[in-house]
């Protein structure tokens, strides 16, 4: 027998399942009086947050919720959403499903059924669409209404009707604050379920496990530079990849959650100034919102604020403008299947003396793997060999490690396809630079093939963003009888700016090869998801229609 195995087996004294629940318990013991949650006029300490998490877990357990039962929440970034991230898995190993609050009733009904949902907590802001979804759903979950006492008086819409049989505040109060909660039997146990956007067919249910969630918390703490007691503003929806795992991450360093129901520039600047916010996350559209704020909405930043951005690669012009405003931007990249960000643009101090535009170009790259991601590569999907690290040769970005999902719920074929040949296939096309940093060039489905030449939609978008009048843009393939496809651009103009199609085409011609210049530029509002991602599949349909009318 191996001498390092003889009598040295795993046992409870030396091996416990990793779980983010333990981070909250520690924070409550070490910093019980530190403010954990700010929501309007409400303040909760870590002692209170830990007590309420156990109460909520106890209340669910008393209703018979057990291992692998699904509890869904239709909530904005409010205290119950934070509590649910801890309480649901503490309730005998149940699994949390955070529903996207911008989905239509039919999609919500599909997710409720597919997940076999037992309970749903519904914020009254979303009760109307949820009532429609529940009529369409086959499952008949118990509904808990959340009536937010801090619901703003200037809300764009009044609260909807109550649709449940239970009230959240009363349900919470019914629980035992000394409840003996459940740790996972195994760190591979599911902790949450997240659905992909479902741009083609039904969305897929991505399953996270306790180990991956715990490791993501440690990764986030390190890569987002979160020191002791960070103050985190919830500009990122918690339903999106479980808020990139930040609902759990904040407990690592006993940070403060600052709740935010709607992303508005004035509210963000006020929160930063009033609460000393140190960190926030979001898609590039959030940065654009901040940069476009009127002078009366802006407030002086009390210190440098760390901003983690992902989704579409941020335009160099926006990165440079954010730095000038006092935000330190960290560019990250990931997918729902990787718990959110799994790649970070780790900044090299040697780049500090480079010209601003060059720095922005470096920062636009996606970067290198998170510490807990075992491997990150750009491979030829046919041969599964690495492409040359020349910054030019396209391949598919692939990953593997402990922060990759368990797989897709009840979808064996999709899981096997995603994990083919022992790698997670992202579907993103990119290059590997000589220094080991990856850079996305497109989604495989977004690459434009014109006359046999590949055109990166991202490269054309970046050229458009360099025009001062462009606030947001997206480029997709448009059918062309001669070339097969040509780029078609959709553009939103900054307030107070004017330009036209001819001017933007001339601008692109100064930056791009002739075959990459958009055939058409349309000025209209871009369709976006709730997390700020531009819905290119809708623009492809629009481009097809434009081509037919030409």
DAZIZI-V46124 format. One record per pair of residues at least 12 apart in sequence whose C-alpha atoms are under 8 Angstrom apart, sorted by sequence separation. I is the first residue (numbers start at 1). J is the second residue. D is the distance in whole Angstrom. If there is no record, write none. Layout:
BEGIN
I,J,D
I,J,D
END
This chain:
BEGIN
33,45,5
34,46,6
37,49,8
84,96,7
193,205,6
194,206,5
332,344,4
428,440,7
429,441,6
430,442,7
461,473,6
475,487,6
476,488,5
505,517,7
527,539,8
32,45,6
33,46,6
36,49,7
193,206,6
194,207,7
258,271,8
331,344,6
332,345,6
428,441,8
429,442,5
461,474,6
475,488,6
476,489,7
505,518,7
32,46,5
33,47,6
193,207,5
194,208,8
330,344,7
331,345,5
380,394,8
381,395,7
428,442,6
429,443,5
442,456,6
461,475,6
475,489,4
31,46,7
32,47,4
192,207,6
193,208,6
330,345,7
380,395,5
381,396,6
428,443,4
429,444,6
441,456,6
442,457,7
460,475,7
474,489,6
475,490,6
31,47,8
32,48,8
191,207,8
192,208,5
330,346,8
347,363,8
378,394,8
379,395,5
380,396,6
427,443,6
428,444,6
441,457,8
442,458,6
473,489,7
474,490,5
505,521,8
71,88,7
145,162,6
190,207,6
191,208,6
192,209,7
258,275,8
314,331,8
378,395,5
379,396,5
427,444,6
441,458,6
457,474,8
458,475,8
473,490,5
474,491,7
504,521,8
28,46,5
29,47,8
145,163,7
190,208,6
191,209,5
232,250,8
345,363,7
378,396,5
379,397,7
441,459,7
457,475,5
473,491,4
27,46,7
28,47,5
145,164,5
190,209,4
191,210,6
378,397,5
379,398,7
457,476,6
472,491,6
473,492,6
501,520,8
143,163,7
144,164,5
145,165,8
147,167,8
189,209,5
190,210,6
230,250,7
307,327,6
309,329,7
345,365,7
377,397,6
378,398,6
404,424,8
471,491,8
472,492,5
501,521,6
28,49,8
118,139,8
120,141,6
122,143,7
124,145,7
143,164,4
144,165,6
145,166,6
146,167,6
147,168,7
188,209,5
189,210,6
305,326,7
306,327,6
307,328,6
308,329,6
309,330,6
310,331,6
345,366,5
346,367,6
376,397,7
377,398,5
470,491,7
471,492,5
472,493,7
501,522,7
24,46,8
28,50,6
108,130,8
117,139,7
118,140,7
119,141,5
120,142,6
121,143,6
122,144,6
123,145,6
124,146,6
142,164,7
143,165,6
144,166,5
145,167,5
146,168,5
187,209,7
188,210,6
191,213,8
304,326,6
305,327,5
306,328,5
307,329,5
308,330,5
309,331,5
310,332,5
311,333,7
344,366,6
345,367,4
346,368,7
376,398,6
377,399,6
400,422,8
470,492,6
471,493,5
71,94,7
73,96,8
75,98,8
116,139,7
117,140,8
118,141,5
119,142,5
120,143,5
121,144,5
122,145,5
123,146,5
124,147,6
142,165,7
143,166,7
144,167,5
145,168,6
146,169,7
187,210,5
188,211,6
230,253,7
232,255,7
234,257,7
263,286,8
303,326,8
304,327,6
305,328,6
306,329,6
307,330,6
308,331,6
309,332,6
310,333,5
311,334,8
343,366,7
344,367,5
345,368,6
376,399,5
400,423,6
470,493,5
471,494,5
67,91,8
69,93,8
70,94,6
71,95,6
72,96,6
73,97,6
74,98,7
75,99,8
105,129,6
109,133,5
113,137,6
117,141,6
118,142,6
119,143,6
120,144,6
121,145,6
122,146,6
123,147,6
124,148,8
144,168,6
187,211,5
229,253,6
230,254,7
231,255,6
232,256,6
233,257,6
234,258,6
265,289,6
304,328,7
306,330,7
308,332,7
310,334,8
343,367,6
344,368,5
375,399,6
376,400,7
399,423,6
400,424,6
469,493,6
470,494,6
25,50,7
66,91,6
67,92,5
68,93,6
69,94,5
70,95,5
71,96,5
72,97,4
73,98,5
74,99,5
76,101,7
101,126,7
104,129,7
105,130,7
108,133,6
109,134,6
112,137,7
113,138,6
119,144,8
121,146,7
123,148,7
228,253,5
229,254,5
230,255,5
231,256,5
232,257,5
233,258,5
234,259,5
235,260,6
264,289,8
265,290,5
278,303,8
280,305,8
282,307,8
284,309,6
301,326,7
343,368,5
344,369,6
374,399,8
375,400,5
398,423,6
399,424,5
469,494,5
24,50,7
65,91,7
66,92,5
67,93,4
68,94,5
69,95,6
70,96,6
71,97,6
72,98,6
73,99,6
74,100,7
75,101,7
107,133,8
113,139,6
184,210,8
220,246,7
227,253,7
228,254,7
229,255,4
230,256,6
231,257,6
232,258,6
233,259,6
234,260,5
273,299,7
276,302,7
278,304,7
279,305,6
280,306,6
281,307,5
282,308,6
283,309,5
284,310,7
343,369,4
344,370,6
373,399,7
374,400,6
375,401,7
398,424,6
399,425,7
56,83,8
65,92,7
66,93,6
67,94,5
68,95,6
70,97,7
72,99,7
74,101,6
105,132,6
106,133,6
109,136,6
110,137,7
112,139,7
144,171,8
226,253,7
228,255,7
229,256,7
231,258,7
233,260,7
235,262,8
266,293,7
273,300,7
276,303,8
278,305,5
279,306,5
280,307,5
281,308,5
282,309,5
283,310,5
284,311,7
342,369,6
343,370,5
373,400,6
374,401,4
398,425,5
399,426,8
56,84,8
60,88,8
66,94,6
67,95,8
105,133,4
109,137,5
217,245,6
221,249,7
235,263,6
265,293,6
269,297,7
270,298,8
273,301,6
277,305,7
278,306,6
279,307,6
280,308,6
281,309,6
282,310,7
283,311,5
284,312,7
342,370,5
373,401,5
374,402,7
397,425,7
398,426,6
448,476,7
449,477,8
461,489,8
469,497,5
65,94,7
104,133,8
109,138,8
216,245,7
217,246,7
220,249,7
269,298,6
270,299,7
272,301,7
273,302,6
279,308,8
283,312,7
284,313,8
372,401,7
373,402,6
396,425,7
397,426,6
448,477,5
469,498,7
486,515,8
487,516,7
489,518,6
53,83,5
57,87,4
61,91,5
106,136,7
269,299,6
272,302,8
284,314,6
288,318,7
291,321,8
372,402,6
373,403,6
396,426,7
397,427,7
446,476,7
447,477,8
457,487,7
469,499,7
486,516,8
487,517,7
488,518,5
491,521,7
493,523,8
52,83,7
53,84,7
56,87,6
57,88,6
60,91,6
61,92,7
105,136,8
217,248,6
218,249,7
221,252,7
266,297,4
269,300,8
287,318,7
291,322,7
310,341,8
342,373,7
372,403,7
373,404,8
396,427,6
397,428,6
446,477,7
451,482,8
487,518,5
488,519,6
489,520,6
490,521,6
491,522,6
492,523,6
55,87,8
56,88,8
57,89,8
125,157,8
128,160,6
131,163,7
213,245,7
217,249,4
221,253,8
265,297,7
266,298,6
269,301,8
331,363,7
396,428,6
397,429,6
451,483,5
486,518,7
487,519,6
488,520,5
489,521,5
490,522,5
491,523,5
492,524,6
53,86,6
54,87,6
57,90,6
58,91,7
125,158,7
127,160,5
128,161,7
216,249,8
217,250,8
235,268,8
265,298,8
330,363,8
331,364,7
333,366,6
396,429,5
397,430,6
450,483,5
451,484,6
486,519,6
487,520,7
488,521,6
489,522,6
490,523,6
491,524,6
492,525,6
49,83,7
53,87,5
57,91,5
125,159,5
126,160,7
127,161,6
214,248,8
218,252,7
284,318,8
291,325,8
331,365,8
332,366,6
395,429,5
396,430,6
450,484,6
451,485,7
488,522,8
490,524,7
491,525,7
492,526,7
124,159,5
125,160,6
127,162,7
213,248,8
217,252,7
233,268,8
287,322,7
331,366,6
332,367,7
394,429,6
395,430,6
449,484,7
450,485,5
491,526,7
54,90,8
124,160,5
127,163,7
320,356,7
331,367,8
394,430,5
395,431,6
449,485,6
450,486,6
490,526,7
124,161,6
320,357,7
393,430,8
394,431,5
448,485,7
449,486,7
467,504,8
124,162,6
233,271,8
393,431,6
448,486,7
39,78,7
233,272,8
392,431,6
393,432,8
448,487,7
39,79,7
72,112,8
320,360,6
391,431,5
392,432,8
464,504,7
467,507,7
316,357,7
319,360,6
390,431,8
391,432,5
392,433,8
37,79,7
389,431,7
390,432,6
391,433,4
317,360,7
389,432,5
390,433,5
391,434,7
464,507,8
231,275,8
233,277,6
236,280,8
316,360,5
319,363,8
387,431,8
388,432,7
389,433,5
390,434,6
464,508,7
70,115,6
72,117,7
194,239,8
231,276,7
232,277,6
233,278,8
235,280,6
236,281,6
316,361,6
319,364,8
387,432,7
389,434,5
463,508,6
70,116,7
71,117,6
72,118,8
74,120,7
75,121,7
194,240,8
231,277,5
232,278,6
233,279,6
234,280,7
235,281,6
236,282,5
69,116,8
70,117,5
71,118,6
72,119,6
73,120,5
74,121,6
75,122,6
76,123,7
121,168,8
194,241,6
230,277,8
231,278,5
232,279,5
233,280,5
234,281,8
235,282,6
316,363,8
389,436,7
394,441,8
69,117,7
70,118,6
71,119,5
72,120,5
73,121,5
74,122,5
75,123,5
194,242,8
230,278,6
231,279,6
232,280,6
233,281,8
316,364,6
391,439,8
396,444,8
460,508,8
463,511,6
69,118,7
70,119,7
71,120,6
72,121,7
73,122,6
74,123,6
230,279,7
315,364,7
463,512,7
490,539,8
314,364,6
75,126,8
235,286,8
313,364,6
74,126,7
313,365,8
378,430,7
460,512,8
474,526,8
65,118,8
226,279,8
313,366,8
378,431,6
473,526,7
378,432,6
472,526,8
377,432,8
488,543,7
460,516,7
460,517,7
460,518,8
378,438,8
474,534,7
476,536,7
342,403,7
455,516,6
474,536,7
478,540,7
476,539,7
477,540,7
339,403,6
476,540,6
479,543,8
21,86,6
338,403,6
339,404,7
450,515,7
478,543,5
479,544,6
338,404,4
339,405,7
477,543,7
478,544,6
337,404,6
338,405,6
476,543,7
480,547,7
337,405,5
368,436,7
479,547,6
21,90,8
367,436,8
368,437,5
478,547,7
337,407,8
367,437,4
368,438,7
366,437,7
367,438,5
365,437,7
366,438,6
367,439,7
365,438,6
366,439,5
365,439,5
366,440,7
364,439,8
365,440,7
224,306,8
111,195,8
224,308,7
92,181,7
93,182,7
91,181,6
92,182,5
93,183,7
90,181,5
91,182,6
92,183,8
93,184,6
335,426,8
90,182,5
345,437,8
89,182,8
90,183,6
89,183,8
245,339,7
89,184,8
95,190,6
96,191,7
97,192,6
98,193,7
99,194,8
241,336,5
244,339,6
245,340,7
93,189,8
95,191,5
96,192,5
97,193,5
98,194,7
240,336,8
244,340,5
93,190,8
94,191,7
95,192,5
96,193,6
97,194,6
242,339,8
243,340,8
244,341,7
93,191,7
95,193,7
241,339,6
241,340,6
89,191,6
224,330,7
42,150,8
41,150,7
40,150,6
39,150,7
59,171,7
59,172,7
56,171,7
59,174,6
56,172,5
59,175,4
55,172,6
58,175,5
59,176,7
55,173,7
57,175,7
58,176,6
55,174,7
56,175,6
58,177,8
52,172,7
55,175,4
54,175,7
55,176,5
58,179,6
223,344,7
54,176,7
55,177,5
57,179,8
68,190,7
54,177,5
55,178,8
58,181,8
216,339,7
223,346,8
54,178,7
55,179,7
57,181,7
52,177,7
54,179,6
51,177,5
54,180,8
213,339,7
51,178,7
54,181,7
212,339,8
313,440,8
206,336,7
206,337,6
208,339,7
101,239,8
100,239,6
98,238,8
99,239,6
100,240,7
196,336,7
98,239,5
195,336,8
98,240,8
194,336,7
98,242,7
313,458,8
316,462,7
223,370,8
315,462,6
317,465,7
317,466,6
315,465,6
316,466,8
219,370,7
219,371,6
219,372,7
216,372,8
77,234,7
81,238,7
215,372,7
77,237,6
76,237,7
77,238,6
21,183,8
76,238,7
85,247,7
86,248,8
85,248,7
19,183,8
19,184,8
82,247,6
17,183,8
17,184,7
17,185,7
19,187,7
17,186,6
18,187,5
17,187,5
79,259,7
78,259,6
77,259,6
78,260,7
77,260,6
78,261,7
288,471,7
77,261,5
76,261,6
215,402,8
216,403,7
285,472,8
215,403,7
20,210,7
212,402,6
213,403,8
19,210,5
211,402,7
212,403,5
18,210,6
19,211,6
212,404,7
17,210,8
18,211,5
20,213,6
212,405,8
17,211,7
19,213,7
20,214,5
19,214,5
18,214,6
209,405,7
20,217,7
208,405,5
209,406,7
207,405,6
208,406,6
206,405,7
207,406,6
206,406,8
207,407,6
206,407,6
207,408,6
206,408,5
207,409,6
292,494,8
205,408,5
206,409,6
204,408,6
205,409,5
204,409,7
204,411,8
46,254,8
36,254,7
38,256,7
36,255,6
37,256,6
38,257,6
39,258,6
40,259,8
34,254,8
35,255,8
36,256,4
37,257,5
38,258,5
39,259,5
35,256,6
36,257,6
37,258,6
38,259,6
39,260,8
311,532,8
312,533,7
37,259,7
311,533,6
31,254,7
24,248,8
27,251,6
23,248,7
27,252,7
27,253,7
21,248,8
24,251,5
27,254,5
20,248,6
23,251,5
24,252,7
20,249,8
23,252,5
286,532,7
285,532,6
283,531,7
284,532,7
285,533,8
282,531,7
283,532,6
282,532,8
283,533,7
240,531,7
237,530,8
237,531,7
236,531,7
199,537,7
102,529,8
102,530,6
101,530,8
100,530,8
END
